[in-house]
Protein backbone atom coordinates (compact mmCIF):
# COMPACT_ATOMS: atom_id res chain seq x y z
CA UNK A 1 0.00 0.00 0.00
CA UNK A 2 3.02 2.31 0.03
CA UNK A 3 2.70 2.90 -3.72
CA UNK A 4 -0.67 4.60 -3.34
CA UNK A 5 -0.36 8.33 -3.13
CA UNK A 6 -3.07 10.93 -3.19
CA UNK A 7 -2.34 11.72 -6.83
CA UNK A 8 -2.62 8.09 -7.99
CA UNK A 9 -5.86 7.54 -6.09
CA UNK A 10 -7.23 10.81 -7.46
CA UNK A 11 -6.32 9.87 -11.03
CA UNK A 12 -7.90 6.44 -10.61
CA UNK A 13 -11.13 7.89 -9.20
CA UNK A 14 -11.38 10.55 -11.87
CA UNK A 15 -10.86 8.14 -14.74
CA UNK A 16 -13.19 5.41 -13.47
CA UNK A 17 -15.89 7.83 -12.39
CA UNK A 18 -16.29 8.84 -16.04
CA UNK A 19 -16.80 5.18 -16.95
CA UNK A 20 -19.21 4.64 -14.04
CA UNK A 21 -21.39 7.68 -14.78
CA UNK A 22 -21.39 6.94 -18.51
CA UNK A 23 -22.62 3.44 -17.76
CA UNK A 24 -25.29 4.75 -15.38
CA UNK A 25 -26.42 7.25 -18.04
CA UNK A 26 -26.69 4.47 -20.62
CA UNK A 27 -28.76 2.36 -18.22
CA UNK A 28 -31.10 5.26 -17.40
CA UNK A 29 -31.43 6.12 -21.08
CA UNK A 30 -32.26 2.51 -21.98
CA UNK A 31 -34.81 2.32 -19.15
CA UNK A 32 -36.50 5.54 -20.22
CA UNK A 33 -36.83 4.48 -23.85
CA UNK A 34 -37.62 0.79 -23.28
CA UNK A 35 -40.81 -0.01 -25.24
CA UNK A 36 -42.60 -1.71 -22.34
CA UNK A 37 -42.29 1.46 -20.19
CA UNK A 38 -44.01 3.72 -22.73
CA UNK A 39 -47.52 3.34 -21.28
CA UNK A 40 -46.37 3.98 -17.70
CA UNK A 41 -44.44 7.12 -18.66
CA UNK A 42 -47.29 8.41 -20.83
CA UNK A 43 -49.70 8.07 -17.91
CA UNK A 44 -47.25 9.79 -15.56
CA UNK A 45 -46.77 12.68 -18.01
CA UNK A 46 -50.47 13.54 -17.95
CA UNK A 47 -50.97 12.98 -14.22
CA UNK A 48 -50.70 16.70 -13.27
CA UNK A 49 -53.31 17.61 -15.89
CA UNK A 50 -55.99 15.21 -14.69
CA UNK A 51 -59.04 16.62 -12.94
CA UNK A 52 -58.78 15.33 -9.41
CA UNK A 53 -61.63 15.53 -6.90
CA UNK A 54 -59.38 14.50 -4.03
CA UNK A 55 -61.10 11.19 -3.48
CA UNK A 56 -58.27 9.03 -4.77
C-alpha distance matrix in Angstrom:
0.0 3.8 5.4 5.7 8.9 11.8 13.8 11.7 11.3 15.0 16.1 14.7 16.5 19.5 20.0 19.6 21.6 24.5 24.4 24.2 27.1 29.1 29.0 30.0 32.8 34.0 34.1 36.0 38.3 39.1 39.8 42.1 44.1 44.2 48.0 48.1 46.9 49.7 52.2 49.8 48.7 52.4 53.4 50.7 51.7 55.3 54.5 55.0 58.3 59.9 62.7 61.5 63.9 61.3 62.2 59.2
3.8 0.0 3.8 5.5 7.6 11.0 12.8 11.4 12.0 15.3 16.3 15.8 17.8 20.4 21.1 21.3 23.3 26.0 26.3 26.4 29.0 31.0 31.2 32.3 34.9 36.2 36.6 38.4 40.6 41.6 42.4 44.5 46.5 46.9 50.6 51.0 49.6 52.3 54.9 52.5 51.2 54.8 56.0 53.2 54.0 57.5 56.8 57.2 60.5 62.2 65.0 63.9 66.3 63.7 64.8 61.8
5.4 3.8 0.0 3.8 6.3 9.9 10.6 8.6 10.0 13.2 13.5 13.1 15.7 18.0 18.2 18.8 21.1 23.4 23.7 24.3 26.9 28.6 29.0 30.4 32.7 33.9 34.6 36.5 38.4 39.4 40.6 42.6 44.4 44.9 48.6 49.2 47.9 50.4 53.2 51.0 49.6 53.1 54.5 51.8 52.4 56.1 55.6 56.0 59.2 61.0 63.9 63.0 65.6 63.2 64.3 61.3
5.7 5.5 3.8 0.0 3.7 6.8 8.1 6.1 6.6 9.9 10.9 10.4 12.4 14.9 15.7 16.1 18.0 20.6 21.1 21.4 23.9 25.8 26.3 27.4 29.8 31.2 31.9 33.5 35.5 36.7 37.7 39.6 41.6 42.2 46.0 46.5 45.0 47.5 50.2 47.9 46.4 49.9 51.3 48.4 49.1 52.7 52.1 52.4 55.7 57.5 60.4 59.4 62.0 59.5 60.8 57.8
8.9 7.6 6.3 3.7 0.0 3.8 5.4 5.4 6.3 8.5 10.0 10.8 12.4 14.2 15.7 16.7 18.1 20.5 21.7 22.1 24.1 26.1 27.1 28.0 30.0 31.8 32.7 34.0 36.0 37.5 38.5 40.1 42.1 43.0 46.8 47.5 45.8 48.1 50.8 48.5 46.8 50.2 51.5 48.5 48.9 52.5 52.0 52.0 55.3 57.2 60.1 59.2 61.8 59.3 60.8 57.9
11.8 11.0 9.9 6.8 3.8 0.0 3.8 5.6 5.3 6.0 8.6 9.9 10.5 12.0 14.2 15.4 16.1 18.6 20.3 20.4 21.9 24.2 25.5 26.1 27.9 30.1 31.0 31.9 33.9 35.7 36.6 37.9 40.1 41.2 45.0 45.7 43.8 45.9 48.6 46.2 44.3 47.7 49.0 45.9 46.2 49.7 49.2 49.0 52.2 54.3 57.1 56.2 58.9 56.4 58.0 55.3
13.8 12.8 10.6 8.1 5.4 3.8 0.0 3.8 5.5 5.0 6.1 8.6 9.9 10.4 12.2 14.2 15.2 17.0 18.8 19.7 21.0 22.9 24.5 25.5 26.9 28.9 30.3 31.3 32.9 34.8 36.0 37.2 39.1 40.4 44.2 45.2 43.4 45.3 48.2 46.0 44.0 47.2 48.8 45.8 45.8 49.4 49.2 49.0 52.1 54.3 57.2 56.6 59.4 57.2 58.9 56.0
11.7 11.4 8.6 6.1 5.4 5.6 3.8 0.0 3.8 5.4 5.1 6.1 8.6 9.9 10.7 12.2 14.0 15.9 17.0 18.0 20.0 21.5 22.7 24.1 25.9 27.4 28.7 30.1 31.7 33.3 34.6 36.1 37.9 38.9 42.7 43.6 42.0 44.2 47.1 45.0 43.2 46.5 48.1 45.3 45.5 49.2 49.0 49.1 52.2 54.3 57.3 56.6 59.5 57.3 58.7 55.8
11.3 12.0 10.0 6.6 6.3 5.3 5.5 3.8 0.0 3.8 5.5 5.1 6.1 8.5 10.0 10.6 11.8 14.5 15.6 15.8 17.8 19.9 20.8 21.7 23.8 25.6 26.4 27.7 29.7 31.2 32.2 33.8 35.8 36.7 40.6 41.2 39.5 41.8 44.5 42.3 40.6 44.0 45.4 42.5 42.9 46.5 46.2 46.3 49.5 51.4 54.4 53.6 56.3 54.0 55.4 52.5
15.0 15.3 13.2 9.9 8.5 6.0 5.0 5.4 3.8 0.0 3.8 5.4 5.2 6.1 8.6 10.0 10.4 12.6 14.6 15.0 16.2 18.4 19.9 20.6 22.2 24.3 25.5 26.4 28.2 30.1 31.1 32.4 34.4 35.7 39.5 40.4 38.4 40.4 43.2 41.0 39.0 42.3 43.8 40.8 41.0 44.6 44.3 44.2 47.3 49.5 52.4 51.8 54.6 52.4 54.0 51.1
16.1 16.3 13.5 10.9 10.0 8.6 6.1 5.1 5.5 3.8 0.0 3.8 5.5 5.2 6.1 8.5 9.9 11.2 12.9 14.2 15.7 17.1 18.8 20.1 21.4 23.2 24.7 26.0 27.3 29.1 30.6 31.8 33.5 34.8 38.6 39.7 38.1 39.9 43.0 41.0 39.0 42.1 44.0 41.2 41.1 44.8 44.9 45.0 47.9 50.1 53.2 52.8 55.8 53.7 55.3 52.3
14.7 15.8 13.1 10.4 10.8 9.9 8.6 6.1 5.1 5.4 3.8 0.0 3.8 5.5 5.4 6.1 8.3 10.3 11.0 12.0 14.2 15.6 16.6 18.1 20.0 21.4 22.6 24.2 25.8 27.2 28.5 30.2 31.9 32.8 36.6 37.5 36.0 38.2 41.1 39.2 37.4 40.7 42.5 39.8 40.1 43.8 43.7 44.1 47.1 49.1 52.2 51.7 54.6 52.5 53.9 50.8
16.5 17.8 15.7 12.4 12.4 10.5 9.9 8.6 6.1 5.2 5.5 3.8 0.0 3.8 5.6 5.4 5.7 8.6 10.0 10.0 11.7 13.9 15.0 15.8 17.7 19.6 20.6 21.7 23.6 25.3 26.3 27.8 29.8 30.8 34.6 35.4 33.7 35.8 38.6 36.5 34.6 38.0 39.5 36.7 37.0 40.7 40.5 40.7 43.8 45.8 48.8 48.2 51.1 49.0 50.4 47.4
19.5 20.4 18.0 14.9 14.2 12.0 10.4 9.9 8.5 6.1 5.2 5.5 3.8 0.0 3.8 5.7 5.3 6.7 9.2 10.0 10.8 12.5 14.5 15.5 16.6 18.7 20.2 21.2 22.5 24.6 25.9 26.9 28.8 30.2 34.0 35.1 33.3 35.1 38.0 36.1 33.9 37.1 38.9 36.1 36.0 39.7 39.7 39.8 42.7 44.9 48.1 47.7 50.7 48.8 50.4 47.5
20.0 21.1 18.2 15.7 15.7 14.2 12.2 10.7 10.0 8.6 6.1 5.4 5.6 3.8 0.0 3.8 5.6 5.6 7.0 9.1 10.5 11.2 13.0 14.8 15.9 17.3 19.1 20.6 21.6 23.3 25.0 26.3 27.8 29.0 32.8 34.1 32.6 34.4 37.5 35.9 33.8 36.9 39.0 36.4 36.3 40.1 40.4 40.8 43.5 45.7 48.9 48.7 51.9 50.1 51.6 48.5
19.6 21.3 18.8 16.1 16.7 15.4 14.2 12.2 10.6 10.0 8.5 6.1 5.4 5.7 3.8 0.0 3.8 5.3 5.0 6.1 8.6 9.7 10.5 12.3 14.1 15.3 16.6 18.3 19.8 21.1 22.6 24.3 25.8 26.7 30.5 31.5 30.1 32.2 35.3 33.5 31.7 35.0 36.9 34.4 34.7 38.4 38.5 39.2 42.0 43.9 47.2 46.8 49.9 48.0 49.3 46.1
21.6 23.3 21.1 18.0 18.1 16.1 15.2 14.0 11.8 10.4 9.9 8.3 5.7 5.3 5.6 3.8 0.0 3.8 5.4 4.9 6.0 8.3 9.7 10.3 12.0 14.0 15.1 16.2 17.9 19.7 20.8 22.2 24.1 25.3 29.1 30.1 28.2 30.2 33.2 31.2 29.2 32.5 34.3 31.6 31.8 35.5 35.5 35.9 38.8 40.8 44.0 43.6 46.7 44.8 46.2 43.1
24.5 26.0 23.4 20.6 20.5 18.6 17.0 15.9 14.5 12.6 11.2 10.3 8.6 6.7 5.6 5.3 3.8 0.0 3.8 5.5 5.4 6.0 8.5 9.9 10.4 12.2 14.2 15.3 16.2 18.2 19.9 20.9 22.4 23.9 27.6 29.0 27.3 29.0 32.1 30.5 28.3 31.4 33.5 31.0 30.8 34.6 35.0 35.4 38.0 40.2 43.6 43.5 46.7 45.1 46.6 43.5
24.4 26.3 23.7 21.1 21.7 20.3 18.8 17.0 15.6 14.6 12.9 11.0 10.0 9.2 7.0 5.0 5.4 3.8 0.0 3.8 5.7 5.2 6.1 8.6 9.9 10.6 12.4 14.3 15.2 16.5 18.4 20.0 21.2 22.2 25.9 27.2 26.0 27.9 31.1 29.6 27.8 30.9 33.0 30.8 30.9 34.7 35.2 36.0 38.6 40.5 43.9 43.8 47.1 45.5 46.7 43.4
24.2 26.4 24.3 21.4 22.1 20.4 19.7 18.0 15.8 15.0 14.2 12.0 10.0 10.0 9.1 6.1 4.9 5.5 3.8 0.0 3.8 5.5 5.2 6.2 8.7 10.0 10.7 12.4 14.2 15.4 16.6 18.4 20.2 21.0 24.8 25.6 24.1 26.3 29.2 27.4 25.8 29.1 30.9 28.6 29.0 32.7 32.8 33.7 36.5 38.3 41.6 41.3 44.4 42.6 43.7 40.4
27.1 29.0 26.9 23.9 24.1 21.9 21.0 20.0 17.8 16.2 15.7 14.2 11.7 10.8 10.5 8.6 6.0 5.4 5.7 3.8 0.0 3.8 5.3 4.9 6.0 8.5 9.7 10.3 12.0 14.0 15.1 16.2 18.2 19.6 23.4 24.4 22.5 24.3 27.3 25.4 23.4 26.6 28.5 26.0 26.1 29.8 30.1 30.7 33.4 35.4 38.7 38.5 41.8 40.1 41.4 38.2
29.1 31.0 28.6 25.8 26.1 24.2 22.9 21.5 19.9 18.4 17.1 15.6 13.9 12.5 11.2 9.7 8.3 6.0 5.2 5.5 3.8 0.0 3.8 5.5 5.1 6.2 8.7 9.9 10.4 12.2 14.2 15.3 16.5 18.0 21.7 23.2 21.7 23.2 26.5 25.2 23.1 26.0 28.3 26.2 26.0 29.8 30.5 31.3 33.8 35.8 39.3 39.4 42.8 41.4 42.7 39.4
29.0 31.2 29.0 26.3 27.1 25.5 24.5 22.7 20.8 19.9 18.8 16.6 15.0 14.5 13.0 10.5 9.7 8.5 6.1 5.2 5.3 3.8 0.0 3.8 5.4 5.1 6.3 8.7 9.8 10.6 12.3 14.3 15.5 16.2 20.0 21.1 19.9 22.0 25.1 23.8 22.2 25.4 27.5 25.5 25.9 29.6 30.1 31.4 33.9 35.5 39.0 39.0 42.3 40.8 41.8 38.4
30.0 32.3 30.4 27.4 28.0 26.1 25.5 24.1 21.7 20.6 20.1 18.1 15.8 15.5 14.8 12.3 10.3 9.9 8.6 6.2 4.9 5.5 3.8 0.0 3.8 5.4 5.1 6.2 8.5 9.9 10.5 12.2 14.3 15.2 19.0 19.7 18.0 20.1 23.0 21.2 19.6 23.0 24.8 22.5 23.0 26.8 27.0 28.2 30.8 32.4 35.9 35.6 38.8 37.2 38.3 34.9
32.8 34.9 32.7 29.8 30.0 27.9 26.9 25.9 23.8 22.2 21.4 20.0 17.7 16.6 15.9 14.1 12.0 10.4 9.9 8.7 6.0 5.1 5.4 3.8 0.0 3.8 5.4 5.1 6.0 8.5 9.8 10.5 12.2 14.0 17.6 19.0 17.0 18.5 21.7 20.2 18.0 21.1 23.3 21.1 21.1 24.9 25.5 26.5 28.9 30.8 34.3 34.4 37.8 36.5 37.8 34.5
34.0 36.2 33.9 31.2 31.8 30.1 28.9 27.4 25.6 24.3 23.2 21.4 19.6 18.7 17.3 15.3 14.0 12.2 10.6 10.0 8.5 6.2 5.1 5.4 3.8 0.0 3.8 5.5 5.0 6.1 8.5 9.9 10.6 11.8 15.5 17.2 15.9 17.5 20.9 19.9 18.1 21.0 23.4 21.8 21.9 25.6 26.5 27.9 30.1 31.8 35.4 35.7 39.1 38.0 39.0 35.6
34.1 36.6 34.6 31.9 32.7 31.0 30.3 28.7 26.4 25.5 24.7 22.6 20.6 20.2 19.1 16.6 15.1 14.2 12.4 10.7 9.7 8.7 6.3 5.1 5.4 3.8 0.0 3.8 5.4 5.1 6.1 8.6 10.1 10.3 14.1 15.0 13.7 16.0 19.0 17.7 16.4 19.7 21.7 20.1 20.8 24.4 24.9 26.7 29.0 30.3 33.9 33.9 37.2 35.9 36.6 33.1
36.0 38.4 36.5 33.5 34.0 31.9 31.3 30.1 27.7 26.4 26.0 24.2 21.7 21.2 20.6 18.3 16.2 15.3 14.3 12.4 10.3 9.9 8.7 6.2 5.1 5.5 3.8 0.0 3.8 5.5 5.1 6.1 8.7 9.9 13.5 14.3 12.1 14.1 17.0 15.3 13.5 16.8 18.8 16.9 17.4 21.1 21.6 23.1 25.5 26.9 30.5 30.5 33.9 32.6 33.6 30.2
38.3 40.6 38.4 35.5 36.0 33.9 32.9 31.7 29.7 28.2 27.3 25.8 23.6 22.5 21.6 19.8 17.9 16.2 15.2 14.2 12.0 10.4 9.8 8.5 6.0 5.0 5.4 3.8 0.0 3.8 5.4 5.2 6.3 8.5 11.9 13.7 11.8 12.9 16.3 15.5 13.3 16.0 18.6 17.1 17.0 20.7 21.8 23.3 25.2 27.0 30.6 31.1 34.7 33.8 34.9 31.5
39.1 41.6 39.4 36.7 37.5 35.7 34.8 33.3 31.2 30.1 29.1 27.2 25.3 24.6 23.3 21.1 19.7 18.2 16.5 15.4 14.0 12.2 10.6 9.9 8.5 6.1 5.1 5.5 3.8 0.0 3.8 5.5 5.3 5.8 9.5 11.2 10.2 11.8 15.3 14.8 13.4 16.2 18.7 17.9 18.2 21.7 22.8 24.8 26.6 27.9 31.6 32.0 35.5 34.7 35.3 31.9
39.8 42.4 40.6 37.7 38.5 36.6 36.0 34.6 32.2 31.1 30.6 28.5 26.3 25.9 25.0 22.6 20.8 19.9 18.4 16.6 15.1 14.2 12.3 10.5 9.8 8.5 6.1 5.1 5.4 3.8 0.0 3.8 5.6 5.2 8.9 9.3 7.6 10.0 12.9 11.8 10.8 14.0 16.0 14.9 15.9 19.3 20.0 22.2 24.2 25.2 28.8 29.0 32.3 31.3 31.9 28.3
42.1 44.5 42.6 39.6 40.1 37.9 37.2 36.1 33.8 32.4 31.8 30.2 27.8 26.9 26.3 24.3 22.2 20.9 20.0 18.4 16.2 15.3 14.3 12.2 10.5 9.9 8.6 6.1 5.2 5.5 3.8 0.0 3.8 5.8 8.6 9.7 7.1 8.1 11.3 10.3 8.2 11.2 13.6 12.5 12.7 16.3 17.3 19.4 21.1 22.5 26.1 26.6 30.1 29.4 30.3 26.9
44.1 46.5 44.4 41.6 42.1 40.1 39.1 37.9 35.8 34.4 33.5 31.9 29.8 28.8 27.8 25.8 24.1 22.4 21.2 20.2 18.2 16.5 15.5 14.3 12.2 10.6 10.1 8.7 6.3 5.3 5.6 3.8 0.0 3.8 6.1 8.6 7.2 7.3 11.1 11.4 9.6 11.6 14.6 14.3 14.2 17.4 19.1 21.3 22.5 23.8 27.6 28.4 32.0 31.6 32.4 29.1
44.2 46.9 44.9 42.2 43.0 41.2 40.4 38.9 36.7 35.7 34.8 32.8 30.8 30.2 29.0 26.7 25.3 23.9 22.2 21.0 19.6 18.0 16.2 15.2 14.0 11.8 10.3 9.9 8.5 5.8 5.2 5.8 3.8 0.0 3.8 5.6 5.6 7.1 10.4 10.9 10.4 12.6 15.1 15.3 15.9 18.9 20.2 22.9 24.2 24.9 28.6 29.2 32.6 32.1 32.4 28.9
48.0 50.6 48.6 46.0 46.8 45.0 44.2 42.7 40.6 39.5 38.6 36.6 34.6 34.0 32.8 30.5 29.1 27.6 25.9 24.8 23.4 21.7 20.0 19.0 17.6 15.5 14.1 13.5 11.9 9.5 8.9 8.6 6.1 3.8 0.0 3.8 5.5 5.5 8.5 10.2 10.4 11.5 14.1 15.2 15.8 18.2 19.8 22.8 23.5 23.9 27.6 28.4 31.8 31.7 31.8 28.4
48.1 51.0 49.2 46.5 47.5 45.7 45.2 43.6 41.2 40.4 39.7 37.5 35.4 35.1 34.1 31.5 30.1 29.0 27.2 25.6 24.4 23.2 21.1 19.7 19.0 17.2 15.0 14.3 13.7 11.2 9.3 9.7 8.6 5.6 3.8 0.0 3.8 5.6 7.1 8.2 9.7 11.3 12.9 14.1 15.6 17.7 18.8 22.1 23.0 22.9 26.3 26.8 30.0 29.7 29.4 25.9
46.9 49.6 47.9 45.0 45.8 43.8 43.4 42.0 39.5 38.4 38.1 36.0 33.7 33.3 32.6 30.1 28.2 27.3 26.0 24.1 22.5 21.7 19.9 18.0 17.0 15.9 13.7 12.1 11.8 10.2 7.6 7.1 7.2 5.6 5.5 3.8 0.0 3.8 5.7 5.4 6.2 8.6 10.2 10.7 12.3 14.8 15.6 18.7 20.0 20.2 23.7 24.1 27.4 26.9 27.0 23.5
49.7 52.3 50.4 47.5 48.1 45.9 45.3 44.2 41.8 40.4 39.9 38.2 35.8 35.1 34.4 32.2 30.2 29.0 27.9 26.3 24.3 23.2 22.0 20.1 18.5 17.5 16.0 14.1 12.9 11.8 10.0 8.1 7.3 7.1 5.5 5.6 3.8 0.0 3.8 5.6 5.3 6.0 8.6 9.9 10.5 12.7 14.4 17.4 18.1 18.4 22.1 23.0 26.5 26.5 26.8 23.5
52.2 54.9 53.2 50.2 50.8 48.6 48.2 47.1 44.5 43.2 43.0 41.1 38.6 38.0 37.5 35.3 33.2 32.1 31.1 29.2 27.3 26.5 25.1 23.0 21.7 20.9 19.0 17.0 16.3 15.3 12.9 11.3 11.1 10.4 8.5 7.1 5.7 3.8 0.0 3.8 5.5 5.1 6.2 8.6 9.9 11.1 12.4 15.9 16.3 16.0 19.5 20.3 23.6 23.7 23.7 20.5
49.8 52.5 51.0 47.9 48.5 46.2 46.0 45.0 42.3 41.0 41.0 39.2 36.5 36.1 35.9 33.5 31.2 30.5 29.6 27.4 25.4 25.2 23.8 21.2 20.2 19.9 17.7 15.3 15.5 14.8 11.8 10.3 11.4 10.9 10.2 8.2 5.4 5.6 3.8 0.0 3.8 5.5 5.3 6.3 8.7 10.4 10.7 14.2 15.4 15.1 18.5 18.8 22.0 21.6 21.7 18.3
48.7 51.2 49.6 46.4 46.8 44.3 44.0 43.2 40.6 39.0 39.0 37.4 34.6 33.9 33.8 31.7 29.2 28.3 27.8 25.8 23.4 23.1 22.2 19.6 18.0 18.1 16.4 13.5 13.3 13.4 10.8 8.2 9.6 10.4 10.4 9.7 6.2 5.3 5.5 3.8 0.0 3.8 5.4 5.0 6.1 8.8 9.8 12.7 14.0 14.7 18.3 18.9 22.5 22.2 22.9 19.7
52.4 54.8 53.1 49.9 50.2 47.7 47.2 46.5 44.0 42.3 42.1 40.7 38.0 37.1 36.9 35.0 32.5 31.4 30.9 29.1 26.6 26.0 25.4 23.0 21.1 21.0 19.7 16.8 16.0 16.2 14.0 11.2 11.6 12.6 11.5 11.3 8.6 6.0 5.1 5.5 3.8 0.0 3.8 5.4 5.1 6.7 8.8 11.7 12.1 12.6 16.4 17.6 21.2 21.6 22.4 19.5
53.4 56.0 54.5 51.3 51.5 49.0 48.8 48.1 45.4 43.8 44.0 42.5 39.5 38.9 39.0 36.9 34.3 33.5 33.0 30.9 28.5 28.3 27.5 24.8 23.3 23.4 21.7 18.8 18.6 18.7 16.0 13.6 14.6 15.1 14.1 12.9 10.2 8.6 6.2 5.3 5.4 3.8 0.0 3.8 5.5 5.5 6.3 9.9 10.4 10.1 13.6 14.4 17.9 18.1 18.7 15.7
50.7 53.2 51.8 48.4 48.5 45.9 45.8 45.3 42.5 40.8 41.2 39.8 36.7 36.1 36.4 34.4 31.6 31.0 30.8 28.6 26.0 26.2 25.5 22.5 21.1 21.8 20.1 16.9 17.1 17.9 14.9 12.5 14.3 15.3 15.2 14.1 10.7 9.9 8.6 6.3 5.0 5.4 3.8 0.0 3.8 5.5 5.1 8.1 9.9 10.3 13.9 14.2 17.7 17.4 18.4 15.4
51.7 54.0 52.4 49.1 48.9 46.2 45.8 45.5 42.9 41.0 41.1 40.1 37.0 36.0 36.3 34.7 31.8 30.8 30.9 29.0 26.1 26.0 25.9 23.0 21.1 21.9 20.8 17.4 17.0 18.2 15.9 12.7 14.2 15.9 15.8 15.6 12.3 10.5 9.9 8.7 6.1 5.1 5.5 3.8 0.0 3.8 5.7 7.3 8.5 10.1 13.8 15.0 18.8 18.9 20.5 17.9
55.3 57.5 56.1 52.7 52.5 49.7 49.4 49.2 46.5 44.6 44.8 43.8 40.7 39.7 40.1 38.4 35.5 34.6 34.7 32.7 29.8 29.8 29.6 26.8 24.9 25.6 24.4 21.1 20.7 21.7 19.3 16.3 17.4 18.9 18.2 17.7 14.8 12.7 11.1 10.4 8.8 6.7 5.5 5.5 3.8 0.0 3.8 5.7 5.4 6.6 10.4 12.0 15.8 16.5 18.1 16.0
54.5 56.8 55.6 52.1 52.0 49.2 49.2 49.0 46.2 44.3 44.9 43.7 40.5 39.7 40.4 38.5 35.5 35.0 35.2 32.8 30.1 30.5 30.1 27.0 25.5 26.5 24.9 21.6 21.8 22.8 20.0 17.3 19.1 20.2 19.8 18.8 15.6 14.4 12.4 10.7 9.8 8.8 6.3 5.1 5.7 3.8 0.0 3.9 5.4 5.5 8.9 9.5 13.2 13.3 14.9 12.6
55.0 57.2 56.0 52.4 52.0 49.0 49.0 49.1 46.3 44.2 45.0 44.1 40.7 39.8 40.8 39.2 35.9 35.4 36.0 33.7 30.7 31.3 31.4 28.2 26.5 27.9 26.7 23.1 23.3 24.8 22.2 19.4 21.3 22.9 22.8 22.1 18.7 17.4 15.9 14.2 12.7 11.7 9.9 8.1 7.3 5.7 3.9 0.0 3.8 5.7 8.3 9.1 12.7 12.9 15.3 13.7
58.3 60.5 59.2 55.7 55.3 52.2 52.1 52.2 49.5 47.3 47.9 47.1 43.8 42.7 43.5 42.0 38.8 38.0 38.6 36.5 33.4 33.8 33.9 30.8 28.9 30.1 29.0 25.5 25.2 26.6 24.2 21.1 22.5 24.2 23.5 23.0 20.0 18.1 16.3 15.4 14.0 12.1 10.4 9.9 8.5 5.4 5.4 3.8 0.0 3.8 6.5 8.8 12.4 13.7 16.0 14.9
59.9 62.2 61.0 57.5 57.2 54.3 54.3 54.3 51.4 49.5 50.1 49.1 45.8 44.9 45.7 43.9 40.8 40.2 40.5 38.3 35.4 35.8 35.5 32.4 30.8 31.8 30.3 26.9 27.0 27.9 25.2 22.5 23.8 24.9 23.9 22.9 20.2 18.4 16.0 15.1 14.7 12.6 10.1 10.3 10.1 6.6 5.5 5.7 3.8 0.0 3.8 6.0 9.6 11.2 13.0 11.9
62.7 65.0 63.9 60.4 60.1 57.1 57.2 57.3 54.4 52.4 53.2 52.2 48.8 48.1 48.9 47.2 44.0 43.6 43.9 41.6 38.7 39.3 39.0 35.9 34.3 35.4 33.9 30.5 30.6 31.6 28.8 26.1 27.6 28.6 27.6 26.3 23.7 22.1 19.5 18.5 18.3 16.4 13.6 13.9 13.8 10.4 8.9 8.3 6.5 3.8 0.0 3.8 6.7 9.2 11.1 11.2
61.5 63.9 63.0 59.4 59.2 56.2 56.6 56.6 53.6 51.8 52.8 51.7 48.2 47.7 48.7 46.8 43.6 43.5 43.8 41.3 38.5 39.4 39.0 35.6 34.4 35.7 33.9 30.5 31.1 32.0 29.0 26.6 28.4 29.2 28.4 26.8 24.1 23.0 20.3 18.8 18.9 17.6 14.4 14.2 15.0 12.0 9.5 9.1 8.8 6.0 3.8 0.0 3.8 5.5 7.6 7.8
63.9 66.3 65.6 62.0 61.8 58.9 59.4 59.5 56.3 54.6 55.8 54.6 51.1 50.7 51.9 49.9 46.7 46.7 47.1 44.4 41.8 42.8 42.3 38.8 37.8 39.1 37.2 33.9 34.7 35.5 32.3 30.1 32.0 32.6 31.8 30.0 27.4 26.5 23.6 22.0 22.5 21.2 17.9 17.7 18.8 15.8 13.2 12.7 12.4 9.6 6.7 3.8 0.0 3.8 5.6 7.6
61.3 63.7 63.2 59.5 59.3 56.4 57.2 57.3 54.0 52.4 53.7 52.5 49.0 48.8 50.1 48.0 44.8 45.1 45.5 42.6 40.1 41.4 40.8 37.2 36.5 38.0 35.9 32.6 33.8 34.7 31.3 29.4 31.6 32.1 31.7 29.7 26.9 26.5 23.7 21.6 22.2 21.6 18.1 17.4 18.9 16.5 13.3 12.9 13.7 11.2 9.2 5.5 3.8 0.0 3.8 5.6
62.2 64.8 64.3 60.8 60.8 58.0 58.9 58.7 55.4 54.0 55.3 53.9 50.4 50.4 51.6 49.3 46.2 46.6 46.7 43.7 41.4 42.7 41.8 38.3 37.8 39.0 36.6 33.6 34.9 35.3 31.9 30.3 32.4 32.4 31.8 29.4 27.0 26.8 23.7 21.7 22.9 22.4 18.7 18.4 20.5 18.1 14.9 15.3 16.0 13.0 11.1 7.6 5.6 3.8 0.0 3.8
59.2 61.8 61.3 57.8 57.9 55.3 56.0 55.8 52.5 51.1 52.3 50.8 47.4 47.5 48.5 46.1 43.1 43.5 43.4 40.4 38.2 39.4 38.4 34.9 34.5 35.6 33.1 30.2 31.5 31.9 28.3 26.9 29.1 28.9 28.4 25.9 23.5 23.5 20.5 18.3 19.7 19.5 15.7 15.4 17.9 16.0 12.6 13.7 14.9 11.9 11.2 7.8 7.6 5.6 3.8 0.0
